Amino acid sequence: MSDVINTAVTAINEKLGGEGFDGSIKIVVDGEGSLIINESGAVARDDDAECTMTADAETLAGIMTGEVNATSAFMSGKLAVDGDMSQAMKLGTILG
């Protein structure tokens, strides 16, 4: 697995505080791979989910550090969301 995915998994699990996520989200990072966030936390894997979010590594890193606003990234086309938008919004409150 790529360093980008491994770093994202670690950061998301820290933000979840040892708790799982009520729902399921797949984050696809262009050219790097994907990760799943669900009741078990975040893991590097490519499974089906209620919501799929796609971004490049730079955008994801910016969202994770707070330098990039996820809503702005979505509105500008840097972050694509497919599926249950409420899951993406719920994750945004955790990451934000």
Backbone as a printed PyTorch tensor [residue, N CA C, xyz], in Angstrom:
tensor([[[  0.8420,  -1.1770,   0.0000],
         [  0.0000,   0.0000,   0.0000],
         [  0.8850,   1.2370,   0.0000]],

        [[  0.3730,   2.3050,  -0.5500],
         [  1.1700,   3.5260,  -0.6830],
         [  1.2980,   4.2600,   0.6500]],

        [[  2.3340,   5.0650,   0.7530],
         [  2.5410,   5.8850,   1.9470],
         [  1.3900,   6.8600,   2.1490]],

        [[  0.8260,   7.3710,   1.0530],
         [ -0.2960,   8.3100,   1.1360],
         [ -1.4890,   7.6380,   1.8140]],

        [[ -1.8110,   6.4320,   1.3930],
         [ -2.9410,   5.6940,   1.9800],
         [ -2.6530,   5.3580,   3.4350]],

        [[ -1.4560,   4.8640,   3.7210],
         [ -1.1040,   4.5100,   5.1020],
         [ -1.1740,   5.7270,   6.0260]],

        [[ -0.7030,   6.8720,   5.5620],
         [ -0.7590,   8.1050,   6.3510],
         [ -2.2060,   8.5230,   6.5900]],

        [[ -3.0390,   8.4290,   5.5510],
         [ -4.4540,   8.7910,   5.6930],
         [ -5.1640,   7.8680,   6.6800]],

        [[ -4.8970,   6.5660,   6.6030],
         [ -5.5130,   5.6050,   7.5270],
         [ -5.1570,   5.9670,   8.9670]],

        [[ -3.8930,   6.2210,   9.2200],
         [ -3.4440,   6.5780,  10.5720],
         [ -4.1020,   7.8670,  11.0530]],

        [[ -4.1120,   8.8860,  10.2070],
         [ -4.6910,  10.1790,  10.5890],
         [ -6.1910,  10.0690,  10.8520]],

        [[ -6.9010,   9.3350,  10.0070],
         [ -8.3540,   9.2000,  10.1930],
         [ -8.6540,   8.4290,  11.4610]],

        [[ -7.9140,   7.3600,  11.7200],
         [ -8.1350,   6.6020,  12.9550],
         [ -7.8680,   7.4570,  14.1900]],

        [[ -6.8790,   8.3330,  14.1300],
         [ -6.6220,   9.2500,  15.2410],
         [ -7.7940,  10.2000,  15.4320]],

        [[ -8.3380,  10.7210,  14.3370],
         [ -9.4720,  11.6480,  14.4280],
         [-10.7360,  10.9360,  14.9200]],

        [[-10.8550,   9.6410,  14.6090],
         [-11.9980,   8.8700,  15.0980],
         [-11.8530,   8.5460,  16.5850]],

        [[-10.6590,   8.7100,  17.1270],
         [-10.4350,   8.5040,  18.5560],
         [-10.6980,   7.0910,  19.0280]],

        [[-10.3750,   6.1180,  18.2020],
         [-10.5770,   4.7240,  18.5920],
         [-11.9970,   4.2340,  18.3740]],

        [[-12.8570,   5.1090,  17.9320],
         [-14.2480,   4.7400,  17.6460],
         [-14.3690,   4.3920,  16.1690]],

        [[-15.3890,   3.6620,  15.8450],
         [-15.6830,   3.3900,  14.4430],
         [-16.5110,   4.5200,  13.8600]],

        [[-16.9530,   4.3320,  12.6420],
         [-17.7680,   5.3090,  11.9280],
         [-19.1210,   4.6780,  11.6580]],

        [[-20.1810,   5.3840,  11.9590],
         [-21.5330,   4.8610,  11.7530],
         [-21.9130,   5.0340,  10.2870]],

        [[-21.5540,   4.0530,   9.4780],
         [-21.7810,   4.0810,   8.0390],
         [-20.5470,   3.5410,   7.3490]],

        [[-20.4640,   3.7600,   6.0500],
         [-19.2760,   3.3040,   5.3280],
         [-18.9420,   4.2710,   4.1960]],

        [[-17.6580,   4.6070,   4.1360],
         [-17.1540,   5.5170,   3.1170],
         [-15.8850,   4.9270,   2.5250]],

        [[-15.7810,   5.0010,   1.2110],
         [-14.5360,   4.6420,   0.5450],
         [-13.9030,   5.9390,   0.0640]],

        [[-12.6140,   6.0940,   0.3310],
         [-11.8640,   7.2300,  -0.1960],
         [-10.8720,   6.6880,  -1.2100]],

        [[-11.0020,   7.1450,  -2.4420],
         [-10.1040,   6.7530,  -3.5180],
         [ -9.1460,   7.9090,  -3.7630]],

        [[ -7.8570,   7.6210,  -3.6780],
         [ -6.8370,   8.6370,  -3.9230],
         [ -6.2140,   8.3120,  -5.2790]],

        [[ -6.3910,   9.2180,  -6.2250],
         [ -5.9170,   9.0060,  -7.5900],
         [ -4.4620,   8.5400,  -7.6120]],

        [[ -4.2160,   7.4020,  -8.2510],
         [ -2.8670,   6.8900,  -8.4220],
         [ -2.2380,   6.2650,  -7.1910]],

        [[ -2.9740,   6.2190,  -6.0780],
         [ -2.4140,   5.7070,  -4.8220],
         [ -3.1370,   4.4790,  -4.2890]],

        [[ -4.4540,   4.4210,  -4.4380],
         [ -5.2370,   3.3150,  -3.8920],
         [ -6.4640,   3.8310,  -3.1870]],

        [[ -6.9860,   3.0190,  -2.2750],
         [ -8.2030,   3.4270,  -1.5780],
         [ -8.1970,   2.9250,  -0.1420]],

        [[ -9.0990,   3.5150,   0.6370],
         [ -9.2870,   3.0930,   2.0120],
         [-10.7670,   3.1150,   2.3330]],

        [[-11.1290,   2.3220,   3.3130],
         [-12.5200,   2.2160,   3.7560],
         [-12.6060,   2.7250,   5.1890]],

        [[-13.6570,   3.4670,   5.4760],
         [-13.9460,   3.9180,   6.8350],
         [-15.3150,   3.3370,   7.1840]],

        [[-15.3740,   2.5710,   8.2780],
         [-16.6420,   1.9700,   8.6970],
         [-16.6390,   1.7790,  10.2140]],

        [[-17.4950,   0.8910,  10.7040],
         [-17.6260,   0.6960,  12.1510],
         [-16.3320,   0.2150,  12.8080]],

        [[-15.3990,  -0.2970,  12.0230],
         [-14.1140,  -0.7620,  12.5540],
         [-13.0370,   0.3190,  12.5070]],

        [[-13.3340,   1.4590,  11.9240],
         [-12.3490,   2.5120,  11.7410],
         [-11.9130,   2.5720,  10.2900]],

        [[-10.7040,   3.0550,  10.0550],
         [-10.1800,   3.1840,   8.6920],
         [ -9.1740,   2.0750,   8.4300]],

        [[ -9.2700,   1.4760,   7.2340],
         [ -8.3340,   0.4340,   6.8080],
         [ -8.0520,   0.6170,   5.3220]],

        [[ -6.8450,   0.2500,   4.9120],
         [ -6.4740,   0.3030,   3.4970],
         [ -7.1120,  -0.8960,   2.8150]],

        [[ -8.1410,  -0.6280,   2.0170],
         [ -8.8760,  -1.6970,   1.3480],
         [ -9.7500,  -1.0910,   0.2700]],

        [[-10.1950,  -1.9090,  -0.6510],
         [-11.0480,  -1.4510,  -1.7520],
         [-12.3490,  -2.2440,  -1.7320]],

        [[-13.2560,  -1.8770,  -0.8260],
         [-14.5550,  -2.5320,  -0.7070],
         [-15.6490,  -1.5740,  -1.1710]],

        [[-16.8500,  -2.1010,  -1.3210],
         [-18.0010,  -1.2540,  -1.6180],
         [-18.3710,  -0.4700,  -0.3620]],

        [[-18.9490,   0.7010,  -0.5550],
         [-19.3540,   1.5440,   0.5680],
         [-20.5870,   2.3480,   0.1720]],

        [[-21.2380,   2.9430,   1.1640],
         [-22.4190,   3.7660,   0.9260],
         [-22.0700,   5.0380,   0.1580]],

        [[-20.8460,   5.5020,   0.3290],
         [-20.3960,   6.7430,  -0.2860],
         [-18.9460,   6.5670,  -0.7310]],

        [[-18.6340,   7.0510,  -1.9300],
         [-17.2600,   7.0250,  -2.4230],
         [-16.8140,   8.4460,  -2.6850]],

        [[-15.6760,   8.7890,  -2.0980],
         [-15.0840,  10.1080,  -2.2850],
         [-13.7750,   9.9200,  -3.0430]],

        [[-13.5310,  10.7470,  -4.0510],
         [-12.3300,  10.6230,  -4.8710],
         [-11.6160,  11.9670,  -4.9340]],

        [[-10.3060,  11.9300,  -4.6990],
         [ -9.4910,  13.1460,  -4.7460],
         [ -8.0510,  12.7610,  -5.0630]],

        [[ -7.2350,  13.7640,  -5.3900],
         [ -5.8070,  13.4860,  -5.5490],
         [ -5.1500,  13.5680,  -4.1680]],

        [[ -3.9040,  13.1320,  -4.0960],
         [ -3.1920,  13.0690,  -2.8160],
         [ -3.0520,  14.4440,  -2.1710]],

        [[ -2.7950,  15.4510,  -2.9560],
         [ -2.6170,  16.8040,  -2.4250],
         [ -3.9030,  17.3260,  -1.7890]],

        [[ -5.0290,  17.1030,  -2.4550],
         [ -6.3180,  17.5570,  -1.9100],
         [ -6.6430,  16.8220,  -0.6180]],

        [[ -6.4540,  15.4980,  -0.6140],
         [ -6.7300,  14.7240,   0.5990],
         [ -5.8480,  15.1880,   1.7520]],

        [[ -4.5740,  15.3960,   1.4870],
         [ -3.6620,  15.8560,   2.5400],
         [ -4.1130,  17.2080,   3.0780]],

        [[ -4.5440,  18.0930,   2.2070],
         [ -5.0280,  19.4010,   2.6330],
         [ -6.2740,  19.3120,   3.4870]],

        [[ -7.1700,  18.4230,   3.1260],
         [ -8.3890,  18.2200,   3.9180],
         [ -8.0190,  17.6830,   5.2960]],

        [[ -7.0860,  16.7260,   5.3320],
         [ -6.6920,  16.1080,   6.5970],
         [ -6.0180,  17.1030,   7.5480]],

        [[ -5.2590,  18.0490,   6.9970],
         [ -4.5690,  19.0270,   7.8410],
         [ -5.4150,  20.2590,   8.1280]],

        [[ -6.5350,  20.3960,   7.4340],
         [ -7.3890,  21.5600,   7.6140],
         [ -7.0330,  22.7230,   6.7010]],

        [[ -6.0260,  22.5560,   5.8690],
         [ -5.6340,  23.6210,   4.9490],
         [ -6.6030,  23.7550,   3.7800]],

        [[ -7.3260,  22.6690,   3.4760],
         [ -8.3080,  22.6730,   2.3940],
         [ -9.6750,  22.3740,   2.9870]],

        [[-10.6370,  23.2020,   2.6790],
         [-12.0090,  22.9870,   3.1160],
         [-12.6500,  21.9610,   2.1900]],

        [[-13.1990,  20.8870,   2.7660],
         [-13.7690,  19.8030,   1.9660],
         [-14.9250,  20.2930,   1.0970]],

        [[-15.7540,  21.1810,   1.6090],
         [-16.8700,  21.7030,   0.8220],
         [-16.3620,  22.4960,  -0.3680]],

        [[-15.3490,  23.3210,  -0.1450],
         [-14.7580,  24.0860,  -1.2450],
         [-14.1220,  23.1650,  -2.2750]],

        [[-13.4420,  22.1100,  -1.7980],
         [-12.8320,  21.1440,  -2.7190],
         [-13.9010,  20.4650,  -3.5610]],

        [[-15.0350,  20.1450,  -2.9520],
         [-16.1420,  19.5280,  -3.6780],
         [-16.7090,  20.4970,  -4.7160]],

        [[-16.9460,  21.7190,  -4.3050],
         [-17.5430,  22.7170,  -5.1960],
         [-16.6230,  23.0680,  -6.3720]],

        [[-15.3090,  22.9740,  -6.1630],
         [-14.3630,  23.2950,  -7.2270],
         [-13.9900,  22.0850,  -8.0770]],

        [[-14.5450,  20.9210,  -7.7540],
         [-14.2780,  19.7200,  -8.5420],
         [-13.0290,  18.9590,  -8.1420]],

        [[-12.3680,  19.3630,  -7.0780],
         [-11.1690,  18.6550,  -6.6230],
         [-11.5080,  17.4310,  -5.7940]],

        [[-12.7480,  17.3590,  -5.3070],
         [-13.2370,  16.2330,  -4.5220],
         [-14.5580,  15.7920,  -5.1300]],

        [[-14.6130,  14.5480,  -5.5780],
         [-15.8500,  13.9950,  -6.1340],
         [-16.5130,  13.1200,  -5.0760]],

        [[-17.8360,  13.1910,  -4.9940],
         [-18.5970,  12.3870,  -4.0460],
         [-19.6790,  11.6590,  -4.8210]],

        [[-19.7340,  10.3400,  -4.6240],
         [-20.7320,   9.5130,  -5.2890],
         [-21.4400,   8.6780,  -4.2360]],

        [[-22.7560,   8.6740,  -4.2450],
         [-23.5070,   7.8870,  -3.2720],
         [-24.1500,   8.7740,  -2.2300]],

        [[-24.2280,   8.2650,  -1.0070],
         [-24.9320,   8.9100,   0.0970],
         [-24.1580,  10.1410,   0.5970]],

        [[-24.5890,  11.3010,   0.1740],
         [-23.9220,  12.5590,   0.5290],
         [-23.9400,  12.7960,   2.0420]],

        [[-24.9550,  12.3030,   2.7440],
         [-25.0030,  12.5190,   4.1910],
         [-23.8320,  11.8350,   4.8870]],

        [[-23.3500,  10.7130,   4.3410],
         [-22.1810,  10.0460,   4.9150],
         [-20.9440,  10.9410,   4.7690]],

        [[-20.7940,  11.5690,   3.6030],
         [-19.6640,  12.4660,   3.3710],
         [-19.7200,  13.6600,   4.3290]],

        [[-20.8990,  14.1960,   4.5430],
         [-21.0520,  15.3340,   5.4390],
         [-20.7340,  14.9360,   6.8870]],

        [[-21.1420,  13.7420,   7.2660],
         [-20.8630,  13.2470,   8.6190],
         [-19.3550,  13.0820,   8.8140]],

        [[-18.6710,  12.5460,   7.8000],
         [-17.2250,  12.3960,   7.9000],
         [-16.5460,  13.7670,   7.9530]],

        [[-17.0820,  14.7170,   7.1870],
         [-16.5270,  16.0630,   7.1870],
         [-16.5020,  16.6940,   8.5670]],

        [[-17.5260,  16.4510,   9.3760],
         [-17.5480,  17.0010,  10.7320],
         [-16.4770,  16.3500,  11.6020]],

        [[-16.1720,  15.0840,  11.3420],
         [-15.1370,  14.3930,  12.1120],
         [-13.7540,  14.8770,  11.7060]],

        [[-13.5280,  15.0040,  10.4020],
         [-12.2130,  15.3870,   9.9150],
         [-11.9470,  16.8800,  10.0790]],

        [[-13.0260,  17.6740,  10.0090],
         [-12.8880,  19.1130,  10.0290],
         [-12.5000,  19.6540,  11.3390]]])
